[in-house]
Amino acid sequence: MSALLYAVEKLRTSYPEDHIRVASYGVLERAIEFAKAAARYTQGSCTDKKLAATAALLYEVIVGHPLTDGNKRLATLVLKAFLLKNRLTRPTVYRAAIRGCTRRVGL
């Protein structure tokens, strides 16, 4: 939770004219729990689990609207930080993930 609150604070200082505030701490907590569950229940490699957690976190932040303004900016900031922290920044990781996902859905 503290990492998300840190990201919110960075947004607030970067965009002071937008009056960004947390509208729902519950949505932020749920986003983190949803990401943990996605990683826990995803079959496959460690990279697959990290990518599932990344997607779940991004989805929950965008759909949940935890802020009064700046939800997409928060989602982008969280996505970039999560990918960097989990060392998922190489294009080969994305290609492997896309191949795995397309195989699962039959494309």
Biopython code that builds the backbone (N, CA, C, O; Angstrom):
import numpy as np
from Bio.PDB.StructureBuilder import StructureBuilder

atoms = [
    (1, "MET", "N", (0.825, -1.197, 0.000)),
    (1, "MET", "CA", (0.000, 0.000, 0.000)),
    (1, "MET", "C", (0.863, 1.252, 0.000)),
    (1, "MET", "O", (0.525, 2.248, -0.640)),
    (2, "SER", "N", (1.980, 1.200, 0.720)),
    (2, "SER", "CA", (2.812, 2.393, 0.827)),
    (2, "SER", "C", (3.377, 2.811, -0.523)),
    (2, "SER", "O", (3.558, 4.004, -0.770)),
    (3, "ALA", "N", (3.665, 1.835, -1.416)),
    (3, "ALA", "CA", (4.177, 2.169, -2.739)),
    (3, "ALA", "C", (3.123, 2.917, -3.550)),
    (3, "ALA", "O", (3.448, 3.860, -4.271)),
    (4, "LEU", "N", (1.865, 2.501, -3.436)),
    (4, "LEU", "CA", (0.800, 3.207, -4.143)),
    (4, "LEU", "C", (0.601, 4.609, -3.577)),
    (4, "LEU", "O", (0.387, 5.560, -4.329)),
    (5, "LEU", "N", (0.670, 4.738, -2.273)),
    (5, "LEU", "CA", (0.521, 6.065, -1.673)),
    (5, "LEU", "C", (1.691, 6.974, -2.053)),
    (5, "LEU", "O", (1.516, 8.179, -2.231)),
    (6, "TYR", "N", (2.874, 6.392, -2.175)),
    (6, "TYR", "CA", (4.034, 7.156, -2.634)),
    (6, "TYR", "C", (3.795, 7.651, -4.062)),
    (6, "TYR", "O", (4.099, 8.800, -4.383)),
    (7, "ALA", "N", (3.250, 6.781, -4.918)),
    (7, "ALA", "CA", (2.945, 7.168, -6.295)),
    (7, "ALA", "C", (1.900, 8.284, -6.333)),
    (7, "ALA", "O", (2.001, 9.209, -7.138)),
    (8, "VAL", "N", (0.911, 8.193, -5.471)),
    (8, "VAL", "CA", (-0.112, 9.246, -5.394)),
    (8, "VAL", "C", (0.525, 10.561, -4.982)),
    (8, "VAL", "O", (0.200, 11.608, -5.541)),
    (9, "GLU", "N", (1.418, 10.520, -4.022)),
    (9, "GLU", "CA", (2.094, 11.742, -3.562)),
    (9, "GLU", "C", (2.954, 12.346, -4.674)),
    (9, "GLU", "O", (3.009, 13.567, -4.826)),
    (10, "LYS", "N", (3.621, 11.494, -5.445)),
    (10, "LYS", "CA", (4.414, 11.991, -6.579)),
    (10, "LYS", "C", (3.514, 12.680, -7.598)),
    (10, "LYS", "O", (3.882, 13.718, -8.147)),
    (11, "LEU", "N", (2.341, 12.114, -7.854)),
    (11, "LEU", "CA", (1.396, 12.748, -8.773)),
    (11, "LEU", "C", (0.924, 14.087, -8.230)),
    (11, "LEU", "O", (0.820, 15.064, -8.972)),
    (12, "ARG", "N", (0.642, 14.128, -6.944)),
    (12, "ARG", "CA", (0.156, 15.371, -6.336)),
    (12, "ARG", "C", (1.187, 16.484, -6.468)),
    (12, "ARG", "O", (0.831, 17.627, -6.757)),
    (13, "THR", "N", (2.456, 16.164, -6.262)),
    (13, "THR", "CA", (3.492, 17.193, -6.367)),
    (13, "THR", "C", (3.789, 17.548, -7.817)),
    (13, "THR", "O", (4.179, 18.680, -8.104)),
    (14, "SER", "N", (3.612, 16.605, -8.737)),
    (14, "SER", "CA", (3.864, 16.869, -10.151)),
    (14, "SER", "C", (2.736, 17.656, -10.805)),
    (14, "SER", "O", (2.971, 18.413, -11.747)),
    (15, "TYR", "N", (1.523, 17.483, -10.315)),
    (15, "TYR", "CA", (0.341, 18.147, -10.880)),
    (15, "TYR", "C", (-0.446, 18.857, -9.782)),
    (15, "TYR", "O", (-1.573, 18.458, -9.485)),
    (16, "PRO", "N", (0.124, 19.905, -9.167)),
    (16, "PRO", "CA", (-0.570, 20.560, -8.047)),
    (16, "PRO", "C", (-1.877, 21.230, -8.453)),
    (16, "PRO", "O", (-2.774, 21.381, -7.623)),
    (17, "GLU", "N", (-1.999, 21.630, -9.710)),
    (17, "GLU", "CA", (-3.220, 22.309, -10.160)),
    (17, "GLU", "C", (-4.406, 21.361, -10.302)),
    (17, "GLU", "O", (-5.544, 21.815, -10.419)),
    (18, "ASP", "N", (-4.159, 20.051, -10.294)),
    (18, "ASP", "CA", (-5.241, 19.079, -10.478)),
    (18, "ASP", "C", (-5.918, 18.657, -9.179)),
    (18, "ASP", "O", (-6.935, 17.965, -9.224)),
    (19, "HIS", "N", (-5.396, 19.044, -8.046)),
    (19, "HIS", "CA", (-5.985, 18.714, -6.735)),
    (19, "HIS", "C", (-6.255, 17.212, -6.589)),
    (19, "HIS", "O", (-7.370, 16.800, -6.268)),
    (20, "ILE", "N", (-5.236, 16.419, -6.826)),
    (20, "ILE", "CA", (-5.354, 14.960, -6.748)),
    (20, "ILE", "C", (-5.418, 14.529, -5.289)),
    (20, "ILE", "O", (-4.558, 14.878, -4.480)),
    (21, "ARG", "N", (-6.461, 13.760, -4.973)),
    (21, "ARG", "CA", (-6.636, 13.214, -3.621)),
    (21, "ARG", "C", (-7.121, 11.774, -3.738)),
    (21, "ARG", "O", (-7.708, 11.382, -4.746)),
    (22, "VAL", "N", (-6.869, 11.003, -2.700)),
    (22, "VAL", "CA", (-7.373, 9.627, -2.663)),
    (22, "VAL", "C", (-8.854, 9.679, -2.305)),
    (22, "VAL", "O", (-9.232, 10.195, -1.253)),
    (23, "ALA", "N", (-9.678, 9.144, -3.182)),
    (23, "ALA", "CA", (-11.113, 9.098, -2.932)),
    (23, "ALA", "C", (-11.490, 7.820, -2.197)),
    (23, "ALA", "O", (-12.457, 7.796, -1.436)),
    (24, "SER", "N", (-10.712, 6.745, -2.429)),
    (24, "SER", "CA", (-11.034, 5.472, -1.801)),
    (24, "SER", "C", (-9.760, 4.671, -1.523)),
    (24, "SER", "O", (-9.135, 4.134, -2.438)),
    (25, "TYR", "N", (-9.397, 4.603, -0.258)),
    (25, "TYR", "CA", (-8.251, 3.778, 0.130)),
    (25, "TYR", "C", (-8.581, 2.294, -0.057)),
    (25, "TYR", "O", (-7.685, 1.482, -0.290)),
    (26, "GLY", "N", (-9.848, 1.946, 0.046)),
    (26, "GLY", "CA", (-10.277, 0.564, -0.146)),
    (26, "GLY", "C", (-9.972, 0.061, -1.549)),
    (26, "GLY", "O", (-9.599, -1.098, -1.727)),
    (27, "VAL", "N", (-10.127, 0.925, -2.546)),
    (27, "VAL", "CA", (-9.828, 0.534, -3.925)),
    (27, "VAL", "C", (-8.338, 0.268, -4.084)),
    (27, "VAL", "O", (-7.942, -0.679, -4.764)),
    (28, "LEU", "N", (-7.513, 1.100, -3.460)),
    (28, "LEU", "CA", (-6.063, 0.880, -3.521)),
    (28, "LEU", "C", (-5.682, -0.439, -2.855)),
    (28, "LEU", "O", (-4.872, -1.196, -3.389)),
    (29, "GLU", "N", (-6.259, -0.710, -1.701)),
    (29, "GLU", "CA", (-5.980, -1.974, -1.012)),
    (29, "GLU", "C", (-6.461, -3.168, -1.837)),
    (29, "GLU", "O", (-5.772, -4.185, -1.922)),
    (30, "ARG", "N", (-7.641, -3.043, -2.441)),
    (30, "ARG", "CA", (-8.185, -4.124, -3.249)),
    (30, "ARG", "C", (-7.320, -4.377, -4.484)),
    (30, "ARG", "O", (-7.160, -5.523, -4.903)),
    (31, "ALA", "N", (-6.764, -3.318, -5.065)),
    (31, "ALA", "CA", (-5.893, -3.473, -6.232)),
    (31, "ALA", "C", (-4.664, -4.306, -5.878)),
    (31, "ALA", "O", (-4.249, -5.171, -6.650)),
    (32, "ILE", "N", (-4.092, -4.045, -4.723)),
    (32, "ILE", "CA", (-2.919, -4.803, -4.287)),
    (32, "ILE", "C", (-3.288, -6.254, -4.022)),
    (32, "ILE", "O", (-2.569, -7.161, -4.442)),
    (33, "GLU", "N", (-4.390, -6.484, -3.336)),
    (33, "GLU", "CA", (-4.821, -7.858, -3.052)),
    (33, "GLU", "C", (-5.158, -8.622, -4.331)),
    (33, "GLU", "O", (-4.864, -9.812, -4.446)),
    (34, "PHE", "N", (-5.775, -7.934, -5.285)),
    (34, "PHE", "CA", (-6.127, -8.559, -6.557)),
    (34, "PHE", "C", (-4.867, -8.958, -7.317)),
    (34, "PHE", "O", (-4.821, -10.028, -7.924)),
    (35, "ALA", "N", (-3.843, -8.102, -7.289)),
    (35, "ALA", "CA", (-2.576, -8.415, -7.956)),
    (35, "ALA", "C", (-1.902, -9.623, -7.300)),
    (35, "ALA", "O", (-1.371, -10.492, -7.991)),
    (36, "LYS", "N", (-1.925, -9.673, -5.968)),
    (36, "LYS", "CA", (-1.338, -10.822, -5.257)),
    (36, "LYS", "C", (-2.073, -12.110, -5.611)),
    (36, "LYS", "O", (-1.448, -13.150, -5.817)),
    (37, "ALA", "N", (-3.394, -12.040, -5.679)),
    (37, "ALA", "CA", (-4.188, -13.229, -6.013)),
    (37, "ALA", "C", (-3.926, -13.665, -7.449)),
    (37, "ALA", "O", (-3.843, -14.861, -7.728)),
    (38, "ALA", "N", (-3.798, -12.714, -8.353)),
    (38, "ALA", "CA", (-3.527, -13.054, -9.745)),
    (38, "ALA", "C", (-2.205, -13.787, -9.868)),
    (38, "ALA", "O", (-2.102, -14.763, -10.612)),
    (39, "ALA", "N", (-1.203, -13.332, -9.153)),
    (39, "ALA", "CA", (0.105, -13.993, -9.187)),
    (39, "ALA", "C", (0.030, -15.380, -8.547)),
    (39, "ALA", "O", (0.635, -16.334, -9.035)),
    (40, "ARG", "N", (-0.711, -15.474, -7.464)),
    (40, "ARG", "CA", (-0.808, -16.733, -6.727)),
    (40, "ARG", "C", (-1.495, -17.824, -7.544)),
    (40, "ARG", "O", (-1.085, -18.984, -7.492)),
    (41, "TYR", "N", (-2.534, -17.466, -8.298)),
    (41, "TYR", "CA", (-3.332, -18.468, -8.987)),
    (41, "TYR", "C", (-3.018, -18.622, -10.470)),
    (41, "TYR", "O", (-3.703, -19.366, -11.171)),
    (42, "THR", "N", (-1.993, -17.929, -10.957)),
    (42, "THR", "CA", (-1.601, -18.067, -12.354)),
    (42, "THR", "C", (-0.681, -19.257, -12.515)),
    (42, "THR", "O", (0.289, -19.413, -11.774)),
    (43, "GLN", "N", (-0.993, -20.095, -13.488)),
    (43, "GLN", "CA", (-0.138, -21.238, -13.808)),
    (43, "GLN", "C", (1.000, -20.739, -14.693)),
    (43, "GLN", "O", (0.815, -19.809, -15.477)),
    (44, "GLY", "N", (2.160, -21.347, -14.573)),
    (44, "GLY", "CA", (3.255, -21.008, -15.472)),
    (44, "GLY", "C", (4.482, -20.530, -14.737)),
    (44, "GLY", "O", (4.651, -20.753, -13.538)),
    (45, "SER", "N", (5.331, -19.867, -15.492)),
    (45, "SER", "CA", (6.623, -19.425, -14.968)),
    (45, "SER", "C", (6.465, -18.230, -14.031)),
    (45, "SER", "O", (5.384, -17.662, -13.877)),
    (46, "CYS", "N", (7.567, -17.884, -13.426)),
    (46, "CYS", "CA", (7.595, -16.718, -12.541)),
    (46, "CYS", "C", (7.260, -15.455, -13.331)),
    (46, "CYS", "O", (6.571, -14.569, -12.826)),
    (47, "THR", "N", (7.744, -15.371, -14.564)),
    (47, "THR", "CA", (7.444, -14.218, -15.416)),
    (47, "THR", "C", (5.956, -14.138, -15.697)),
    (47, "THR", "O", (5.383, -13.049, -15.678)),
    (48, "ASP", "N", (5.316, -15.276, -15.959)),
    (48, "ASP", "CA", (3.866, -15.291, -16.190)),
    (48, "ASP", "C", (3.122, -14.759, -14.974)),
    (48, "ASP", "O", (2.164, -13.998, -15.104)),
    (49, "LYS", "N", (3.566, -15.162, -13.804)),
    (49, "LYS", "CA", (2.914, -14.719, -12.563)),
    (49, "LYS", "C", (3.083, -13.212, -12.372)),
    (49, "LYS", "O", (2.144, -12.524, -11.971)),
    (50, "LYS", "N", (4.280, -12.704, -12.661)),
    (50, "LYS", "CA", (4.528, -11.263, -12.524)),
    (50, "LYS", "C", (3.696, -10.468, -13.523)),
    (50, "LYS", "O", (3.152, -9.415, -13.189)),
    (51, "LEU", "N", (3.600, -10.973, -14.742)),
    (51, "LEU", "CA", (2.796, -10.277, -15.744)),
    (51, "LEU", "C", (1.315, -10.301, -15.394)),
    (51, "LEU", "O", (0.606, -9.323, -15.632)),
    (52, "ALA", "N", (0.843, -11.402, -14.836)),
    (52, "ALA", "CA", (-0.552, -11.473, -14.402)),
    (52, "ALA", "C", (-0.814, -10.481, -13.279)),
    (52, "ALA", "O", (-1.850, -9.817, -13.262)),
    (53, "ALA", "N", (0.117, -10.380, -12.347)),
    (53, "ALA", "CA", (-0.032, -9.420, -11.248)),
    (53, "ALA", "C", (-0.015, -7.987, -11.772)),
    (53, "ALA", "O", (-0.774, -7.137, -11.305)),
    (54, "THR", "N", (0.855, -7.727, -12.745)),
    (54, "THR", "CA", (0.934, -6.393, -13.347)),
    (54, "THR", "C", (-0.387, -6.026, -14.010)),
    (54, "THR", "O", (-0.899, -4.923, -13.815)),
    (55, "ALA", "N", (-0.935, -6.945, -14.788)),
    (55, "ALA", "CA", (-2.200, -6.683, -15.483)),
    (55, "ALA", "C", (-3.338, -6.471, -14.489)),
    (55, "ALA", "O", (-4.169, -5.582, -14.671)),
    (56, "ALA", "N", (-3.371, -7.284, -13.445)),
    (56, "ALA", "CA", (-4.436, -7.157, -12.441)),
    (56, "ALA", "C", (-4.344, -5.817, -11.715)),
    (56, "ALA", "O", (-5.360, -5.161, -11.486)),
    (57, "LEU", "N", (-3.141, -5.418, -11.357)),
    (57, "LEU", "CA", (-2.950, -4.147, -10.660)),
    (57, "LEU", "C", (-3.362, -2.982, -11.555)),
    (57, "LEU", "O", (-4.066, -2.073, -11.114)),
    (58, "LEU", "N", (-2.927, -3.012, -12.801)),
    (58, "LEU", "CA", (-3.279, -1.957, -13.736)),
    (58, "LEU", "C", (-4.795, -1.867, -13.925)),
    (58, "LEU", "O", (-5.367, -0.778, -13.892)),
    (59, "TYR", "N", (-5.431, -3.005, -14.119)),
    (59, "TYR", "CA", (-6.880, -3.045, -14.306)),
    (59, "TYR", "C", (-7.620, -2.457, -13.104)),
    (59, "TYR", "O", (-8.515, -1.626, -13.262)),
    (60, "GLU", "N", (-7.246, -2.889, -11.922)),
    (60, "GLU", "CA", (-7.946, -2.420, -10.720)),
    (60, "GLU", "C", (-7.774, -0.923, -10.489)),
    (60, "GLU", "O", (-8.711, -0.251, -10.057)),
    (61, "VAL", "N", (-6.587, -0.399, -10.772)),
    (61, "VAL", "CA", (-6.369, 1.040, -10.577)),
    (61, "VAL", "C", (-7.181, 1.839, -11.587)),
    (61, "VAL", "O", (-7.757, 2.872, -11.244)),
    (62, "ILE", "N", (-7.233, 1.364, -12.837)),
    (62, "ILE", "CA", (-7.992, 2.099, -13.861)),
    (62, "ILE", "C", (-9.492, 2.010, -13.610)),
    (62, "ILE", "O", (-10.184, 3.027, -13.641)),
    (63, "VAL", "N", (-9.992, 0.824, -13.365)),
    (63, "VAL", "CA", (-11.440, 0.620, -13.217)),
    (63, "VAL", "C", (-11.951, 1.122, -11.868)),
    (63, "VAL", "O", (-13.073, 1.622, -11.778)),
    (64, "GLY", "N", (-11.140, 0.993, -10.825)),
    (64, "GLY", "CA", (-11.590, 1.346, -9.486)),
    (64, "GLY", "C", (-11.681, 2.830, -9.210)),
    (64, "GLY", "O", (-12.391, 3.230, -8.287)),
    (65, "HIS", "N", (-10.996, 3.661, -9.970)),
    (65, "HIS", "CA", (-10.986, 5.113, -9.769)),
    (65, "HIS", "C", (-10.729, 5.493, -8.304)),
    (65, "HIS", "O", (-11.599, 6.078, -7.659)),
    (66, "PRO", "N", (-9.541, 5.164, -7.774)),
    (66, "PRO", "CA", (-9.271, 5.479, -6.375)),
    (66, "PRO", "C", (-8.987, 6.955, -6.103)),
    (66, "PRO", "O", (-9.004, 7.378, -4.947)),
    (67, "LEU", "N", (-8.730, 7.739, -7.138)),
    (67, "LEU", "CA", (-8.386, 9.146, -6.952)),
    (67, "LEU", "C", (-9.497, 10.058, -7.450)),
    (67, "LEU", "O", (-10.353, 9.649, -8.234)),
    (68, "THR", "N", (-9.468, 11.296, -6.985)),
    (68, "THR", "CA", (-10.428, 12.275, -7.477)),
    (68, "THR", "C", (-10.078, 12.729, -8.884)),
    (68, "THR", "O", (-10.960, 13.132, -9.643)),
    (69, "ASP", "N", (-8.797, 12.666, -9.241)),
    (69, "ASP", "CA", (-8.324, 13.010, -10.577)),
    (69, "ASP", "C", (-6.981, 12.314, -10.769)),
    (69, "ASP", "O", (-6.270, 12.069, -9.794)),
    (70, "GLY", "N", (-6.627, 11.994, -12.005)),
    (70, "GLY", "CA", (-5.316, 11.410, -12.266)),
    (70, "GLY", "C", (-5.252, 9.899, -12.195)),
    (70, "GLY", "O", (-4.172, 9.342, -11.995)),
    (71, "ASN", "N", (-6.381, 9.216, -12.354)),
    (71, "ASN", "CA", (-6.385, 7.753, -12.260)),
    (71, "ASN", "C", (-5.549, 7.084, -13.346)),
    (71, "ASN", "O", (-4.830, 6.126, -13.063)),
    (72, "LYS", "N", (-5.631, 7.573, -14.587)),
    (72, "LYS", "CA", (-4.830, 6.977, -15.663)),
    (72, "LYS", "C", (-3.350, 7.287, -15.466)),
    (72, "LYS", "O", (-2.493, 6.455, -15.763)),
    (73, "ARG", "N", (-3.051, 8.486, -14.962)),
    (73, "ARG", "CA", (-1.651, 8.817, -14.680)),
    (73, "ARG", "C", (-1.108, 7.920, -13.578)),
    (73, "ARG", "O", (0.032, 7.461, -13.653)),
    (74, "LEU", "N", (-1.917, 7.671, -12.556)),
    (74, "LEU", "CA", (-1.492, 6.771, -11.489)),
    (74, "LEU", "C", (-1.274, 5.365, -12.042)),
    (74, "LEU", "O", (-0.285, 4.713, -11.707)),
    (75, "ALA", "N", (-2.185, 4.898, -12.880)),
    (75, "ALA", "CA", (-2.052, 3.556, -13.453)),
    (75, "ALA", "C", (-0.772, 3.440, -14.276)),
    (75, "ALA", "O", (-0.069, 2.433, -14.189)),
    (76, "THR", "N", (-0.468, 4.451, -15.066)),
    (76, "THR", "CA", (0.744, 4.434, -15.876)),
    (76, "THR", "C", (1.988, 4.448, -14.998)),
    (76, "THR", "O", (2.938, 3.709, -15.254)),
    (77, "LEU", "N", (1.988, 5.271, -13.981)),
    (77, "LEU", "CA", (3.121, 5.343, -13.063)),
    (77, "LEU", "C", (3.317, 4.020, -12.326)),
    (77, "LEU", "O", (4.443, 3.542, -12.192)),
    (78, "VAL", "N", (2.239, 3.439, -11.856)),
    (78, "VAL", "CA", (2.304, 2.150, -11.151)),
    (78, "VAL", "C", (2.783, 1.050, -12.101)),
    (78, "VAL", "O", (3.603, 0.213, -11.724)),
    (79, "LEU", "N", (2.268, 1.057, -13.334)),
    (79, "LEU", "CA", (2.676, 0.057, -14.319)),
    (79, "LEU", "C", (4.180, 0.131, -14.570)),
    (79, "LEU", "O", (4.868, -0.888, -14.529)),
    (80, "LYS", "N", (4.686, 1.328, -14.827)),
    (80, "LYS", "CA", (6.115, 1.474, -15.103)),
    (80, "LYS", "C", (6.959, 1.052, -13.906)),
    (80, "LYS", "O", (7.965, 0.360, -14.065)),
    (81, "ALA", "N", (6.554, 1.464, -12.717)),
    (81, "ALA", "CA", (7.314, 1.100, -11.513)),
    (81, "ALA", "C", (7.289, -0.399, -11.270)),
    (81, "ALA", "O", (8.314, -0.992, -10.932)),
    (82, "PHE", "N", (6.126, -1.016, -11.440)),
    (82, "PHE", "CA", (5.987, -2.456, -11.207)),
    (82, "PHE", "C", (6.824, -3.249, -12.205)),
    (82, "PHE", "O", (7.475, -4.225, -11.833)),
    (83, "LEU", "N", (6.810, -2.831, -13.479)),
    (83, "LEU", "CA", (7.602, -3.513, -14.491)),
    (83, "LEU", "C", (9.097, -3.381, -14.210)),
    (83, "LEU", "O", (9.846, -4.349, -14.338)),
    (84, "LEU", "N", (9.525, -2.185, -13.828)),
    (84, "LEU", "CA", (10.945, -1.980, -13.512)),
    (84, "LEU", "C", (11.363, -2.782, -12.290)),
    (84, "LEU", "O", (12.411, -3.428, -12.292)),
    (85, "LYS", "N", (10.547, -2.741, -11.250)),
    (85, "LYS", "CA", (10.877, -3.450, -10.013)),
    (85, "LYS", "C", (10.998, -4.950, -10.245)),
    (85, "LYS", "O", (11.855, -5.606, -9.651)),
    (86, "ASN", "N", (10.155, -5.488, -11.097)),
    (86, "ASN", "CA", (10.146, -6.924, -11.358)),
    (86, "ASN", "C", (10.985, -7.316, -12.569)),
    (86, "ASN", "O", (10.922, -8.450, -13.045)),
    (87, "ARG", "N", (11.766, -6.366, -13.054)),
    (87, "ARG", "CA", (12.683, -6.609, -14.184)),
    (87, "ARG", "C", (11.960, -7.193, -15.401)),
    (87, "ARG", "O", (12.416, -8.158, -16.014)),
    (88, "LEU", "N", (10.847, -6.592, -15.722)),
    (88, "LEU", "CA", (10.052, -7.035, -16.875)),
    (88, "LEU", "C", (10.094, -5.993, -17.983)),
    (88, "LEU", "O", (9.074, -5.708, -18.610)),
    (89, "THR", "N", (11.264, -5.428, -18.225)),
    (89, "THR", "CA", (11.373, -4.333, -19.183)),
    (89, "THR", "C", (11.992, -4.752, -20.503)),
    (89, "THR", "O", (12.090, -3.932, -21.416)),
    (90, "ARG", "N", (12.409, -5.985, -20.632)),
    (90, "ARG", "CA", (13.023, -6.444, -21.876)),
    (90, "ARG", "C", (11.943, -6.854, -22.872)),
    (90, "ARG", "O", (10.968, -7.504, -22.495)),
    (91, "PRO", "N", (12.107, -6.476, -24.151)),
    (91, "PRO", "CA", (11.116, -6.869, -25.169)),
    (91, "PRO", "C", (10.932, -8.377, -25.285)),
    (91, "PRO", "O", (9.843, -8.836, -25.631)),
    (92, "THR", "N", (11.978, -9.159, -25.001)),
    (92, "THR", "CA", (11.829, -10.615, -25.109)),
    (92, "THR", "C", (10.824, -11.145, -24.104)),
    (92, "THR", "O", (10.137, -12.130, -24.373)),
    (93, "VAL", "N", (10.731, -10.503, -22.955)),
    (93, "VAL", "CA", (9.743, -10.904, -21.952)),
    (93, "VAL", "C", (8.342, -10.691, -22.499)),
    (93, "VAL", "O", (7.475, -11.551, -22.343)),
    (94, "TYR", "N", (8.114, -9.546, -23.143)),
    (94, "TYR", "CA", (6.797, -9.262, -23.684)),
    (94, "TYR", "C", (6.442, -10.223, -24.806)),
    (94, "TYR", "O", (5.310, -10.700, -24.886)),
    (95, "ARG", "N", (7.419, -10.511, -25.684)),
    (95, "ARG", "CA", (7.141, -11.440, -26.780)),
    (95, "ARG", "C", (6.768, -12.821, -26.240)),
    (95, "ARG", "O", (5.828, -13.452, -26.722)),
    (96, "ALA", "N", (7.514, -13.279, -25.236)),
    (96, "ALA", "CA", (7.224, -14.587, -24.640)),
    (96, "ALA", "C", (5.838, -14.586, -23.998)),
    (96, "ALA", "O", (5.097, -15.561, -24.117)),
    (97, "ALA", "N", (5.491, -13.501, -23.323)),
    (97, "ALA", "CA", (4.184, -13.410, -22.673)),
    (97, "ALA", "C", (3.061, -13.399, -23.708)),
    (97, "ALA", "O", (2.028, -14.042, -23.523)),
    (98, "ILE", "N", (3.271, -12.668, -24.789)),
    (98, "ILE", "CA", (2.256, -12.607, -25.839)),
    (98, "ILE", "C", (2.079, -13.976, -26.486)),
    (98, "ILE", "O", (0.953, -14.401, -26.741)),
    (99, "ARG", "N", (3.190, -14.670, -26.754)),
    (99, "ARG", "CA", (3.092, -16.024, -27.329)),
    (99, "ARG", "C", (2.326, -16.951, -26.385)),
    (99, "ARG", "O", (1.475, -17.727, -26.819)),
    (100, "GLY", "N", (2.638, -16.864, -25.090)),
    (100, "GLY", "CA", (1.951, -17.720, -24.120)),
    (100, "GLY", "C", (0.477, -17.419, -24.041)),
    (100, "GLY", "O", (-0.341, -18.337, -23.966)),
    (101, "CYS", "N", (0.120, -16.143, -24.057)),
    (101, "CYS", "CA", (-1.297, -15.761, -23.975)),
    (101, "CYS", "C", (-2.051, -16.164, -25.225)),
    (101, "CYS", "O", (-3.184, -16.639, -25.138)),
    (102, "THR", "N", (-1.440, -15.981, -26.389)),
    (102, "THR", "CA", (-2.150, -16.325, -27.615)),
    (102, "THR", "C", (-2.336, -17.827, -27.730)),
    (102, "THR", "O", (-3.339, -18.278, -28.284)),
    (103, "ARG", "N", (-1.398, -18.612, -27.222)),
    (103, "ARG", "CA", (-1.572, -20.062, -27.227)),
    (103, "ARG", "C", (-2.739, -20.470, -26.322)),
    (103, "ARG", "O", (-3.498, -21.382, -26.652)),
    (104, "ARG", "N", (-2.873, -19.798, -25.195)),
    (104, "ARG", "CA", (-3.926, -20.167, -24.236)),
    (104, "ARG", "C", (-5.310, -19.874, -24.789)),
    (104, "ARG", "O", (-6.261, -20.594, -24.488)),
    (105, "VAL", "N", (-5.435, -18.821, -25.599)),
    (105, "VAL", "CA", (-6.753, -18.494, -26.130)),
    (105, "VAL", "C", (-6.964, -19.039, -27.539)),
    (105, "VAL", "O", (-8.004, -18.796, -28.151)),
    (106, "GLY", "N", (-5.975, -19.778, -28.057)),
    (106, "GLY", "CA", (-6.142, -20.452, -29.336)),
    (106, "GLY", "C", (-5.902, -19.586, -30.544)),
    (106, "GLY", "O", (-6.463, -19.861, -31.604)),
    (107, "LEU", "N", (-5.090, -18.545, -30.434)),
    (107, "LEU", "CA", (-4.796, -17.699, -31.608)),
    (107, "LEU", "C", (-3.537, -18.151, -32.300)),
    (107, "LEU", "O", (-3.138, -17.559, -33.303)),
]
sb = StructureBuilder()
sb.init_structure("model")
sb.init_model(0)
sb.init_chain("A")
sb.init_seg("    ")
for serial, (resi, resn, name, xyz) in enumerate(atoms, 1):
    if name == "N":
        sb.init_residue(resn, " ", resi, " ")
    sb.init_atom(name, np.array(xyz, "f"), 0.0, 1.0, " ", f" {name:<3s}", serial, name[0])
structure = sb.get_structure()
